[in-house]
Amino acid sequence: MVQHTDVGAYALGLLEEPDARAFETHLASCPSCHEELGALRGLAATLDGLPPIPEEPVPAPVPDPSVVSDLLQRRRRLNRRRRVSQALVGVAAGVVLMGGSAGLGITVGADRDAAPPPVERPVESGVEALFRNSRPISATDPASGISGTVATQRKQWGSEVGMRLSKVRGPLRCELVAFDRAGREHIVSGWSVPAKGYGFPDSPMPRLTLQGATALEPEEITKFEVRTIGTGRTLLTLPNR
């Protein structure tokens, strides 16, 4: 009797000729077997060329021919089912390996094509941005050699001021003063100068850089002065043209 489970055996060409003819007759009137056969034809092409699994030795003949014939048919059916099962397992394992390899390839490719990490750039300080985004004024005192640069930037509350100062010996306490059009003084910032000062061969710092503020608008400032605290001695004048 034709079984629906014979689809795999038929697709792999394992049915004997009488069984194959019987299955073909059944196939003409069984849509489910016909659909399953179409799906298994690709499997049959994949398995084509695989070496057959050796059959177990046939038992010694027994006196009753009908018993021998029945045993042989059962054994053939059992071996056929084993071959189909083993073939299906082998193909499934191959598909899993291929899928795993494809996944690995995609992962490696993605890592290879990934964008390089961004290069870290040094953070720009507020004073450096202030000098870069404004028009600084510079001056040098011819007698002492003290030099300085001042930059201003407009804010809603007045002006942000940055200063660089060099060639000043200490110890001193100094301040930066802004003058308005009426000649009034507005202290911008104050600081202490170490004994070795700034900008000399033995100085720990090549220059002093500081940041301050004033309520004056940039156009209201006529000049800046660097002077000592206490004595009021002017070290450097920077006209704000």
C-alpha positions, 0 to 999 in steps of 0.5 A: 500500500502506498504511504504518504511517507514515501514522498522522500524516498521517491524524491531521492530515487530509493523506491523500487520500480513497482513501489515507484509506479504505485506512488506515481499513481497515488501522486496524481490524486494527492495534492499534499504529496505533490506539493511536498515532492516539489519542495523535496526535489531541491533536497534530492539535487543536493544529496545527489552524489552522496555515497550510499549508506551500507546495508546491514548483512542479509540474514542467512536464509531460512527454510520458509521462502515467504518468511524470508521474503517478508523479512527482506522487504521489511529490512529494505523499507527500514534501510530506506527510511534510515537513509532518508532520515540520515540524509535529511539530518545531514542537509539540515546540519549543512544549512545550519553551518552555512547560516552560521558562516553567513552570519559570521561573515556579516558580523566581520564585514560590519566590523571592518566597514564600521566608521573609525572612532572620532579623534578626540580634540583638545577642549578649547578654553574660554580665553582661547575662544575669546581671542579667536573670535575677537580683534585683540589689541596689543602693546609693549612698554619700551622701557620695561619690555612688558608686553600684553594683549587684550581681547573683548567680546560683547555680552548682554551684561557688558564685555567679556575680557581676556588678557595675555601678559609677559615679561613681568617680574614679581613678586607683585599684585596687579590688576587690569583696569578699563577706562570709559569715555569719562575717564572713570576706572572699572576693574576687570580682574586682579592677580598675583605675580610670582617672584620669577614672573612670566616670560623669562628664561627662569620663569615657570610660565611663558606668559599669564593668561586670564579672563575677566569682565566689565559692565562697559560695552566694548565701544565704551572702553577707551583704554586698558591699564595693567597696574600694581595694586597698592602703589598704583604704578602703571606697568602697561597701557593698551589703547582701545582703538 
